[in-house]
Amino acid sequence: MKDYLSKAEDFQRYLEQASELVCKKYGITITGLQILNFLGNHPDRNTAKDICSFRFIKNSIASMTIDKLVTRGYIVRECDAKDRRVQRLKLTGKAEPILEDGRRLRQQFNELIFEDFSEEEIEQFLAMLDRICESVRRRVERDNEQREEKGE
């Protein structure tokens, strides 16, 4: 089997290079754009912990970036109604142009990588990729449960 994970890094690098134009336009970092896009795409996963877990961003970097996004008016913090220790992150209207540019960028990226595939092939590929990701997620959960049982 080829080293597909290293190939995935090529995708990430390309997307980051393409994202630089959007970042320069709005004076934000790549991580800032990732956080805004994540919140725009997953409004129910709206804590710093969620962002770090799903986007694999270090806590310290996420914290500093979120602070800057709050200062610039792209995000507001709200205390959770049930647990005031939890801060929910909400996008403001000021973030909408950035999200639109991010969506356009993603659409262009998708068109580029799938330009030689039929709709049926794309659907099959994405379905298989979802199954692979779900399999890995289940394995990670089982491993974590086993570590907890052992007290690690």
Secondary structure as GFF3:
##gff-version 3
##sequence-region A 1 152
A	DSSP	alpha_helix	4	26	.	.	.	ID=ss1
A	DSSP	alpha_helix	30	41	.	.	.	ID=ss2
A	DSSP	alpha_helix	48	55	.	.	.	ID=ss3
A	DSSP	alpha_helix	59	71	.	.	.	ID=ss4
A	DSSP	beta_strand	75	79	.	.	.	ID=ss5
A	DSSP	beta_strand	87	91	.	.	.	ID=ss6
A	DSSP	three_ten_helix	93	95	.	.	.	ID=ss7
A	DSSP	alpha_helix	96	113	.	.	.	ID=ss8
A	DSSP	alpha_helix	119	150	.	.	.	ID=ss9
###
